[in-house]
Amino acid sequence: MVETSIKDVVREKYGEAARRATTGGSACCGGASAIAGAKDPITSNLYSASQTLGLPTAAVQASLGCGNPTALAELHEGETVLDLGSGGGIDVLLSARRVGPTGKVYGLDMTDDMLALARENQRVAGVTNVEFLKGELESIPLPDATVDVIISNCVVNLSADKDRALSEAFRVLKPGGRFAVSDVVVRGEVPADVRKNVELWIGCLAGALEEKEFEAKLKKAGFAGVEIVPTRVYTIEDARDFLSAAGIDADAMAPQVDGKFMSAFVRATKPA
């Protein structure tokens, strides 16, 4: 799929998600929740009740992530944070609490409906140290060396040009800045036909990188100290409801699926 087509598909899918955020969220990139009654281990239980307390309901319902980067990233008072693919703004609003009034959080998204939803959630929450920007991962509308920390929640996999996206992330980070994102990662070799079937369930798998490839691309962009830590490893039981509903023999696929797909916390540093 050419880059333009990928962006069009992503923009439409996330625009639709924003428009129906008031009736409930959906799975990562629109996967399992499309099947009534299907279990969704990807997006479930990512945020504790104490974290979401006081946040606008629409911000929580519009979450399309596969992790909780705000819980794993070390954010400090006064820091500047950038959330790549900020969606309805849940991670931006949570980060704003962590960096405090002397800090700043930017949310970057290319979807007008998501930006409108995020700005309304910011207004409802009464948060002032936040700014939502329209733009793409491959061309971040910020100057060089602007931010201390980059976070993202299941969005890097959606980029059609990951080398360029990671190079842009490196550019806008200050020396010593941290890259701390959650994403779906593939571990080891997976046959193309199996990957195609499973990506029906984990909707964002189509662009997910194999973990060694992700590490290599980060190093190519200039990052050091790369670490990929699994946060959820998916098994055939996680996908059984969805695969069965789609007419796929889950048991036959099990040996090639178990332990191969995971949500992971990916961290790296821009050398000082």
C-alpha positions in Angstrom: 0.0 0.0 0.0 1.4 3.3 -1.0 2.1 6.0 1.7 -0.8 8.2 0.6 -3.3 5.3 0.8 -2.1 4.3 4.3 -2.5 7.9 5.5 -6.0 8.1 4.0 -7.1 4.8 5.6 -5.7 5.9 9.0 -7.2 9.3 8.8 -10.7 7.9 8.0 -10.5 5.1 10.7 -9.4 7.5 13.4 -11.8 10.2 12.3 -14.6 7.7 12.7 -13.3 6.6 16.1 -13.4 10.3 17.2 -16.9 10.7 16.0 -18.2 7.8 18.0 -16.1 8.4 21.1 -19.2 9.3 23.1 -20.6 5.8 22.7 -17.4 3.9 23.5 -13.8 3.3 22.3 -12.5 0.7 20.0 -9.6 -1.7 19.8 -6.1 -0.7 18.8 -6.4 0.6 15.3 -10.0 -0.8 15.1 -9.5 -4.5 15.7 -11.3 -6.8 18.0 -14.1 -4.5 19.2 -15.6 -4.7 15.7 -16.8 -8.2 16.6 -19.6 -8.2 19.2 -18.6 -9.9 22.3 -15.0 -10.4 21.2 -12.5 -10.2 24.0 -10.1 -7.2 23.7 -6.9 -7.7 25.7 -5.2 -5.0 23.7 -7.0 -1.9 25.1 -8.4 -3.2 28.3 -7.2 -2.2 31.7 -4.5 0.2 30.4 -5.3 3.0 32.8 -6.2 2.7 36.5 -9.2 4.4 38.0 -7.0 6.8 39.9 -5.4 7.9 36.6 -8.6 8.5 34.7 -10.3 10.2 37.7 -11.3 13.7 36.6 -10.6 13.2 32.9 -13.4 13.8 30.4 -15.2 10.6 29.6 -14.7 11.2 25.8 -10.9 11.3 26.3 -11.0 7.8 28.0 -13.4 6.3 25.5 -11.5 7.6 22.5 -8.3 5.8 23.7 -7.0 3.5 20.9 -3.8 2.6 22.5 -2.0 -0.7 23.3 -0.2 0.5 26.4 0.2 3.3 28.9 3.3 5.2 28.1 2.5 7.8 30.8 2.8 5.2 33.5 6.2 3.9 32.1 7.9 7.1 31.0 9.8 9.1 33.6 8.2 12.5 33.4 9.4 15.3 35.6 8.1 18.8 36.7 8.9 21.4 34.1 9.6 19.1 31.2 8.3 19.5 27.7 6.6 16.4 26.3 5.4 15.5 22.7 2.7 12.8 22.2 2.9 11.4 18.6 -0.6 10.6 17.4 -2.3 12.1 20.4 -5.9 11.1 19.4 -8.5 12.1 22.0 -5.8 13.4 24.2 -5.8 11.0 27.2 -2.0 10.6 27.3 -1.5 14.4 26.8 -3.8 15.2 29.7 -2.2 12.6 32.0 1.3 13.9 31.0 0.2 17.5 31.8 -0.4 16.5 35.4 3.0 15.0 35.6 5.0 17.9 34.2 3.0 20.5 36.2 2.3 24.2 35.4 5.9 24.9 34.5 5.9 22.1 31.9 4.3 21.8 28.5 2.8 19.0 26.6 2.2 19.0 22.8 -0.2 16.6 21.2 0.4 15.9 17.5 -2.4 14.4 15.3 -3.3 14.5 11.6 -7.0 13.9 12.0 -9.3 16.9 12.2 -12.0 15.1 14.2 -9.5 13.8 16.7 -7.9 17.2 17.1 -11.4 18.8 17.7 -12.2 16.1 20.3 -8.8 16.5 22.0 -9.2 20.3 22.2 -12.7 19.9 23.7 -11.4 17.4 26.2 -8.7 19.9 27.1 -11.3 22.6 27.6 -13.5 20.4 29.8 -10.6 19.3 31.9 -9.4 22.9 32.3 -5.8 22.1 31.4 -3.8 25.1 30.2 -0.2 23.7 29.8 -1.2 21.7 26.6 -1.2 22.5 22.9 -2.6 20.3 20.1 -0.9 20.5 16.7 -2.0 19.3 13.3 0.7 17.3 11.6 2.3 14.0 10.7 4.9 11.9 12.4 7.1 12.2 9.3 7.1 16.0 9.4 6.7 17.3 13.0 5.8 21.0 13.1 8.3 21.8 15.9 11.8 23.3 15.8 14.9 21.2 16.4 15.7 20.2 20.0 12.3 21.3 21.4 11.2 18.5 23.7 12.5 16.5 26.6 10.4 13.4 26.1 8.5 11.8 23.2 5.7 9.5 24.0 3.3 7.6 21.7 0.6 5.0 22.1 0.3 2.4 19.3 0.9 5.0 16.5 4.5 4.4 15.2 3.3 1.2 13.6 0.8 3.3 11.5 3.6 5.3 9.8 4.2 4.4 6.2 7.8 5.8 6.5 9.1 4.7 9.9 12.7 5.7 9.2 11.6 9.3 8.5 9.2 9.3 11.5 12.0 8.2 13.9 14.4 10.6 12.3 11.9 13.4 13.0 11.5 12.2 16.6 15.3 12.4 17.0 15.4 15.9 15.5 12.9 17.5 17.8 14.3 15.9 21.0 16.8 17.9 23.0 20.3 16.3 23.5 19.7 13.7 26.3 16.0 13.6 25.5 14.1 10.4 25.8 11.9 8.4 23.4 9.4 6.3 25.4 6.5 4.8 23.4 4.1 1.9 23.6 3.6 0.0 20.4 2.7 -3.4 18.9 5.8 -5.4 18.0 6.3 -8.7 16.3 8.8 -11.2 17.8 10.4 -13.5 15.3 9.3 -14.8 11.9 5.6 -15.0 11.2 4.3 -16.5 7.9 2.6 -13.9 5.7 -0.8 -15.6 5.6 -0.8 -16.0 9.4 0.1 -12.4 9.9 -2.6 -11.3 7.5 -5.3 -13.2 9.5 -4.1 -12.0 12.9 -3.9 -8.4 11.7 -7.7 -8.6 11.3 -7.7 -8.9 15.1 -4.8 -6.6 16.1 -5.8 -4.0 13.5 -2.5 -2.2 13.7 -0.4 -5.3 13.1 -0.1 -4.5 9.3 2.6 -2.0 10.0 4.1 -3.4 13.2 7.9 -3.9 13.2 9.7 -7.0 14.2 11.5 -6.1 17.4 15.1 -6.4 16.1 14.1 -4.3 13.1 12.6 -1.6 15.4 15.8 -1.6 17.4 17.9 -1.2 14.2 15.8 1.6 12.9 16.1 3.5 16.1 19.9 3.2 16.0 19.9 4.2 12.4 18.1 7.4 13.4 20.8 8.1 16.0 19.3 6.8 19.2 21.3 5.0 21.9 20.3 2.9 24.8 17.5 1.1 22.9 15.4 -1.2 25.0 12.2 -3.0 24.0 10.3 -4.5 27.0 7.1 -6.6 26.5 4.1 -5.3 28.4 1.5 -7.8 27.1 2.3 -10.9 25.0 -0.7 -12.1 23.1 -1.7 -15.8 22.9 -4.1 -17.6 20.7 -6.7 -17.6 23.6 -6.6 -13.7 23.4 -7.7 -13.9 19.8 -9.9 -17.0 19.8 -13.2 -15.2 19.9 -12.3 -12.9 17.1 -10.7 -15.5 14.8 -13.6 -17.9 15.3 -16.1 -15.2 14.5 -14.1 -14.5 11.3 -14.2 -18.2 10.4 -10.5 -18.9 11.1 -9.4 -22.1 12.8 -7.7 -20.7 15.9 -6.2 -24.1 17.0 -4.5 -24.6 13.6 -3.0 -21.2 13.8 -1.9 -21.4 17.5 1.7 -22.8 17.0 2.5 -19.8 14.7 0.8 -17.1 16.8 1.5 -17.8 20.5 4.0 -15.4 21.9 4.8 -13.8 18.5 2.7 -10.6 18.9 3.1 -8.2 21.8 2.5 -4.7 23.1 5.9 -3.4 24.2 7.4 -0.3 25.8 10.1 1.0 23.6 12.7 3.4 25.1 15.8 5.1 23.7 17.8 8.2 24.3 19.2 11.0 22.1 22.9 11.2 23.0 23.8 14.3 25.0 
